[in-house]
Amino acid sequence: MNRRSFLAAPAVALAGPVAAETETPVAALFREWQRHDAAIRAYDAAEDHEAEDQAYDDRWEIEQVLIHAPSRCERDLLLKIMAWTGCGETDLEAERNSSHLSTLWAEARALVA
């Protein structure tokens, strides 16, 4: 490859094949959380309160597992914060005495140490 073709080539071509990123357990749990969150919104719109209550319970169970799954990277921690705050609809510290909050901050400190 000469200099001219090197400069004209897209960056992806220069980098070669990109290894597929493997999904972390936290990311998989977050996708599950999103499905339950979407169900809550759908049941709310349909005014199916019994199904909505069950979806809340199901989402809460996923949140418990999600919060305690170890973060492998900063993105995992951000996904946990997104779930905990309902994608920014509530305050991160809404429940100041929550053990989940101390878990999140401990992971944050470990990731930046």
Number of C-alpha atoms within 10 A of each C-alpha: 7 6 8 8 9 12 11 8 12 10 10 9 10 10 8 8 8 8 6 6 6 7 8 16 15 23 20 13 20 21 14 16 22 17 13 21 20 13 18 23 14 14 17 15 11 11 11 12 13 11 16 21 14 15 20 17 14 15 20 17 12 18 20 12 12 25 24 13 16 16 23 14 13 13 13 22 23 15 20 25 18 16 25 24 15 15 14 11 10 11 13 16 12 11 10 11 9 10 10 17 18 12 13 21 12 11 19 16 9 10 13 7 6
